Amino acid sequence: MKIARLHYLSGRTLAAAALSLALAACGGGKTVVESDLGIKGAPDWVNKGTSAVNDKDGRLFHGVGSSPNLGDEALQRSTADDRARAEVARMLSTYLDVVTSDYSASAGTGTNANADQSVSRQIKAVTKQNLAGSKIIGRWKDAKSSTVYSIAELDFKAVKTTLEGANGMNEDLKRYIGRNGENIFDKVSGEKK
């Protein structure tokens, strides 16, 4: 009996997997990920989450962090703020990885590991300066769960200015960022200009 039941379960599992693959293959289009948390009454930024945006206010990195009730409101706000800044750092890191990759490819240094490492070190050296420019621009507390949400913002103009003005950074890399920084931001944020 046990053998038959195991065979039956694995057959059901196999059928479910086959159906999932078939449905995925039929989709044929772009994968859509729902990012709306669906929290009623929450500000749009809470439901949207971390993102790179290009709107009337400029090109901005937005990081959203949250903290459950910790029994200490100041600690809870600080935790949500720190998590929001960490999300900005993650977005900035993604941007800088693309800058490094694109610059190395355009400069023909893709085969030179030492040049790639040098560029990576130079960019990472100024990342902390950029993150210091991030600021908390809003907080919201969910009355039902007592979760606090914070949003941190980092203006791309400040990032670009810091990268272009960094002492000791490769001059070609500075020029590359000056010419291509916005296009790379738009690529990372998914904007089409």
Residue, then its C-alpha position, 0 to 999 in steps of 0.5 A: m500500500k505504501i509503495a502505491r501511495l508514494h507512486y500516486l503522490s509522485g505522479r500527482t507532483l509530476a502532473a502539477a509540475a508539468l502543468s506549471l511548465a506548460l502554463a509558463a510556456c504558454g505565457g510567452g511574454k514578459t514575466v510580471v511581478e506584482s509589487d503592490l503589498g496591497i496594504k489598505g490606507a498605506p501611502d503609495w510608496v509603501n505598497k510600491g516598495t524600493s525602486a529607482v524612479n525618474d519623474k518630475d522630481g528627477r532621477l531618484f533611488h527610493g528605499v523602503g524599509s519596515s520594522p515590526n513593533l519592538g516595544d520601543e518606538a524610537l528603536q522601531r523608527s530607527t530600525a525602519d530607517d536603517r532598513a530603508r537606507a540599506e535598500v537604497a544601498r542595494m539599489l545604488s550597488t546595482y547601479l554601480d555594478v552596471v556602470t562598472s560592467d558597461y564601462s569595462a565593456s566600452a573601454g575594452t578592459g573586459t579581458n583585463a582583470n586588474a583594470d576591472q578590479s581597479v574600476s570596482r575599487q574606485i567606484k566602491a570607494v565613493t559609494k559610502q560618500n553617496l549613501a551619506g547623502s540619502k535622507i529619510i523623507g517619510r514614515w508611516k505606521d500601519a494601525k493594524s499591525s503596528t509596523v512602521y515603514s520608512i522611505a529613504e531617498l538618494d538623488f541621482k544628481a548627488v551620486k553623479t556629482t560625487l562620482e565625477g568629483a572623486n579624487g583618485m578616480n580614473e579620468d576616463l571613468k569620470r567622463y564615461i559616467g558624465r556621458n552615460g550616467e543617466n542612460i544607465f540609471d534609466k536602464v536600471s530603473g526600467e525607464k525608456k527615454 
